[in-house]
Amino acid sequence: MIAKPCKTDFALEGKVAVVTGAASGIGLSIAELFAEKGAKVYMTDRNAAALENAAAAVPGSRALALDVSDPVSVDRVISTVEAETGEIDVLVNSAGVGDIEWAEAMSPETWRKVIEINLSGTFFVSQRVGQGMIRRGQGGRIVSLASQAGIVAIDKHVAYSASKAGIISMTRSLAYEWGKYAIGVNCISPTATETPIIVGYWDEPERMAKTLTNTPAGRYCKPIEVAAAALFLASDASTMITGENLVIDGGYTIH
Ligand SMILES: NC(=O)c1ccc[n+]([C@@H]2O[C@H](COP(=O)([O-])OP(=O)(O)OC[C@H]3O[C@@H](n4cnc5c(N)ncnc54)[C@H](O)[C@@H]3O)[C@@H](O)[C@H]2O)c1
């Protein structure tokens, strides 16, 4: 086991971070915060145009188009980052889709799409980045976006919930296998967070009122509140934490 002392400055100076789904929402907020904390941030997303715009506002970042559900695309992009930097210290898996439907009406195409992007995509990128971290022997940190929907049942979320529960389980498996390489693997599970993905479901007035009544904090989450948790788990402040699912839900799932 590689010695990895805990540090409490939450600094990412000198670290190389790859963020998937970085063109929008939570991934973008994470990229911004990590750059502010000194990381060289590789912003990746399948939406190349949005990614270019987003990266233009993040100092020192580099934008690379990536479809996480395509292992060939994953290998190409991660190989590029490794060739340019020699190392990846931190991976954040934020790419995801939120297609929803009542279970009895969900098409096989929608089921497969959600599982392919959210669950398989998170595995493909983690596996490829993990291979490099193991080869270099310097350890690393992996943080994946799960969801409160991976813990409790939510209307119309059957595929999404299954994909996120899969991420929580996969996180434990990777943490268990890669602990000996000093690779910390964790996930975070936000409640509804104010990004484009919640439009049309969580912003529907009746549902919002009911959800907020059941949320002790009484409000939805802001992307920066998720980014702050990702920073903790990406930094050397959390070196003894692995296999965990940090829930960021204002108390929604505690009762
Ligand atoms: N916003 C929420 O309420 C919430 C709550 C819990 C978990 N999450 C999770 O957080 C993550 C980020 O969500 P967000 O709210 O920022 O959504 P968002 O829609 O704002 O951003 C998601 C990004 O992922 C990208 N993406 C989609 N498919 C991709 C693929 N195949 N390859 C690469 N990039 C792809 C999109 O282009 C988009 O830029 C997701 O995994 C989501 O499930 C979000």
The ligand as an ORCA input file, in Angstrom:
! r2SCAN-3c Opt
* xyz 0 1
  N     -29.227     17.507    -11.548
  C     -29.735     16.576    -10.739
  O     -30.826     16.726    -10.174
  C     -28.945     15.331    -10.437
  C     -29.245     14.631     -9.247
  C     -28.536     13.464     -8.977
  C     -27.554     13.024     -9.850
  N     -27.299     13.729    -10.981
  C     -26.270     13.209    -11.879
  O     -25.256     14.171    -12.027
  C     -24.651     14.020    -13.312
  C     -24.632     15.370    -14.018
  O     -25.974     15.772    -14.249
  P     -26.363     17.288    -14.521
  O     -27.469     17.610    -13.633
  O     -25.153     18.133    -14.521
  O     -26.973     17.131    -15.994
  P     -26.688     17.964    -17.334
  O     -27.659     17.458    -18.309
  O     -26.620     19.400    -17.020
  O     -25.203     17.477    -17.746
  C     -24.951     16.171    -18.180
  C     -23.867     16.236    -19.245
  O     -23.554     14.871    -19.625
  C     -23.336     14.885    -21.022
  N     -23.508     13.550    -21.576
  C     -24.662     12.865    -21.756
  N     -24.414     11.677    -22.340
  C     -23.077     11.615    -22.524
  C     -22.211     10.632    -23.095
  N     -22.679      9.486    -23.621
  N     -20.886     10.881    -23.098
  C     -20.385     12.035    -22.598
  N     -21.157     13.022    -22.090
  C     -22.494     12.793    -22.049
  C     -24.347     15.882    -21.570
  O     -23.996     16.332    -22.866
  C     -24.304     16.970    -20.505
  O     -23.371     17.983    -20.834
  C     -25.452     12.955    -14.044
  O     -24.788     11.715    -13.923
  C     -26.760     12.928    -13.294
  O     -27.414     11.705    -13.384
  C     -27.963     14.878    -11.292
*
